[in-house]
Amino acid sequence: MYEVELKPQAQRFIKRQGQKVKRQIIRNIEALQEDPRPPSSKLLDGRKKIYRIRSGNYRIVYQVKDKVLLVIVAKVDDRKNIYKNLKYVTERLGKI
């Protein structure tokens, strides 16, 4: 079972959402503990092992660290905004 770590940016976004959306996003993030690469996930960067999953109109961008059984959720945002500054987020994840 993987441990899930939320970056501050992801935490802030989730905190600002309504109860229904918040529950939906949290349920999807918790599911990553059992299977960090569900069939619906999309690989965004193979070298850094960065993936994206959908949660309704929202996207969850995360990195999988298999050696330490860790999933780092870097960014959660609306589907129309998620790819803005994504390069910056993935560059920072690569340094972790």
SULUR-V785816 format. One record per residue. N is the residue number from 1. SS is DSSP state (H for helix, E for strand, - for the rest). PSI is psi in whole degrees, -180 to 180 (NA if undefined). NEAR is the number of other ideal C-beta (glycine too) atoms within 12 Angstrom. Layout:
N SS PSI NEAR
N SS PSI NEAR
This chain:
1 - 131 13
2 - 150 25
3 E 145 19
4 E 130 29
5 E 129 24
6 E 127 27
7 - 155 25
8 H -38 17
9 H -41 26
10 H -41 34
11 H -44 21
12 H -42 14
13 H -46 29
14 H -41 29
15 H -32 17
16 H -10 17
17 - 161 23
18 - 168 13
19 H -44 12
20 H -48 14
21 H -42 22
22 H -47 21
23 H -42 16
24 H -47 23
25 H -45 36
26 H -40 27
27 H -43 20
28 H -38 33
29 H -42 37
30 H -32 22
31 H -23 26
32 H -20 36
33 H -40 22
34 H -43 17
35 - 97 19
36 - -10 31
37 - 68 22
38 - 162 22
39 - -27 10
40 - -4 17
41 - 155 26
42 E 129 19
43 E 123 20
44 E -34 28
45 E 109 22
46 - -38 13
47 - -39 12
48 - -3 24
49 - 53 27
50 E 130 34
51 E 168 33
52 E 137 34
53 E 156 35
54 E 147 23
55 E 83 36
56 - -125 20
57 - 10 18
58 E 157 33
59 E 144 34
60 E 119 46
61 E 129 46
62 E 163 45
63 E 141 40
64 E 126 36
65 E 94 22
66 H -35 12
67 H -32 8
68 H 9 13
69 - 59 17
70 E 137 23
71 E 121 38
72 E 113 36
73 E 111 42
74 E -39 42
75 E 139 40
76 E 129 40
77 E 171 31
78 E 150 21
79 - -27 18
80 - -15 10
81 - -14 17
82 - -34 30
83 - -6 18
84 - 133 15
85 - 15 16
86 H -34 22
87 H -42 19
88 H -44 16
89 H -45 34
90 H -32 29
91 H -40 17
92 H -36 21
93 H -35 32
94 H -22 20
95 - -6 12
96 - NA 20
